[in-house]
Amino acid sequence: MIAIVCGVALYFLLPSPWNVVALLGGVVFGFGETFVWWFFLRRRQVLMGAETMIGERGRVVEACRPTGKIALLGELWQARCEQGADEGETVRVVDRDRLMLIVEREP
């Protein structure tokens, strides 16, 4: 997009025939860049949902004995820790059960 805008600006600033060359170059470069981004982003897998939280680290805000709350990715989540975790400890998400996260203490 920037290449097209630069090509249009140079169209008015450069003498003929270079203004047309600059405009066409900007358009070609702009479409090429769009195609490259489209190709690159199309191959990426979408990361969303609760499955993306598995493996993340969180901080216990309400003691998990065995259930409590953790802060993870800027949100508070219900969590269950069979080992037990005190407030302020770091835990890792290993699984989920509906909206409750199953966590383990970090060593």
Secondary structure, DSSP 8 states (H G I E B T S, - for coil): -HHHHHHHHHHHHS-TTHHHHHHHHHHHHHHHHHHHHHHHHHHS----SGGGGTT-EEEEEE-BSSEEEEEETTEEEEEE-TT-B-TT-EEEEEEEETTEEEEEE--
